[in-house]
């Protein structure tokens, strides 16, 4: 995990298994710029995005902002 503090590493490792946890761990590894681009290009199902958003409060600020942005985008697309 290149783009998080060592104290936050255990937090990221404690995320749920499955697609949502993998996506958040990938975000931590890729960093703010590349992570936002990568997650934006994925076609994650709405339930995965909701699960990601449910843990955003415990994530570092930059990760929470990206996750919330992705989750909000999914809700906009789902309602169309």
C-alpha positions as CSV (number, residue, x, y, z in Angstrom):
1,X,0.0,0.0,0.0
2,X,2.0,2.9,-1.3
3,X,-0.2,5.8,-0.7
4,X,-1.4,5.5,2.9
5,X,0.4,5.9,6.3
6,X,1.6,2.8,8.1
7,X,-1.0,3.4,10.9
8,X,-3.8,3.2,8.3
9,X,-2.6,-0.1,6.8
10,X,-4.4,-2.3,9.3
11,X,-7.5,-0.3,8.7
12,X,-7.4,-1.0,5.0
13,X,-6.6,-4.7,5.6
14,X,-9.7,-4.9,7.8
15,X,-12.1,-4.0,5.0
16,X,-14.7,-6.5,3.9
17,X,-13.8,-9.3,1.6
18,X,-15.1,-9.3,-1.9
19,X,-15.3,-6.7,-4.7
20,X,-15.8,-3.6,-2.5
21,X,-12.8,-4.4,-0.3
22,X,-10.6,-5.2,-3.2
23,X,-11.6,-1.9,-4.9
24,X,-10.8,0.1,-1.8
25,X,-7.5,-1.7,-1.3
26,X,-6.7,-1.0,-5.0
27,X,-7.4,2.6,-4.4
28,X,-5.0,2.7,-1.5
29,X,-2.3,1.2,-3.6
30,X,-2.9,3.3,-6.7
31,X,-3.1,6.7,-4.9
32,X,-5.5,9.6,-5.4
33,X,-5.0,10.4,-9.1
34,X,-4.6,7.0,-10.6
35,X,-7.1,5.5,-8.1
36,X,-9.8,7.9,-9.0
37,X,-9.3,7.2,-12.7
38,X,-9.2,3.5,-12.2
39,X,-12.3,3.3,-10.1
40,X,-14.2,5.7,-12.3
41,X,-13.6,3.4,-15.3
42,X,-14.8,0.3,-13.6
43,X,-18.4,-0.8,-13.9
44,X,-19.0,-1.6,-10.3
45,X,-22.5,-2.8,-9.4
46,X,-24.5,-0.4,-7.2
47,X,-24.4,-2.7,-4.2
48,X,-20.6,-2.8,-4.3
49,X,-20.5,1.0,-4.5
50,X,-22.9,1.3,-1.5
51,X,-20.7,-1.1,0.5
52,X,-17.6,1.0,-0.4
53,X,-19.5,4.2,0.7
54,X,-20.5,2.5,4.0
55,X,-16.8,2.4,5.1
56,X,-15.8,5.8,3.8
57,X,-16.1,7.3,7.3
58,X,-13.1,5.2,8.5
59,X,-10.9,5.9,5.4
60,X,-8.2,8.5,5.1
61,X,-9.8,11.7,3.7
62,X,-8.5,11.5,0.2
63,X,-9.8,7.9,-0.1
64,X,-13.2,8.8,1.4
65,X,-13.6,11.6,-1.1
66,X,-12.9,9.3,-4.0
67,X,-15.2,6.5,-2.7
68,X,-18.0,9.0,-2.0
69,X,-17.6,10.4,-5.5
70,X,-17.8,6.9,-7.0
71,X,-20.8,5.9,-4.9
72,X,-22.6,9.1,-5.7
73,X,-22.0,8.6,-9.4
74,X,-23.4,5.1,-9.2
75,X,-26.6,6.4,-7.5
76,X,-27.0,9.0,-10.2
77,X,-26.6,6.4,-13.0
78,X,-29.0,4.0,-11.2
79,X,-31.7,6.5,-11.0
80,X,-31.6,7.4,-14.7
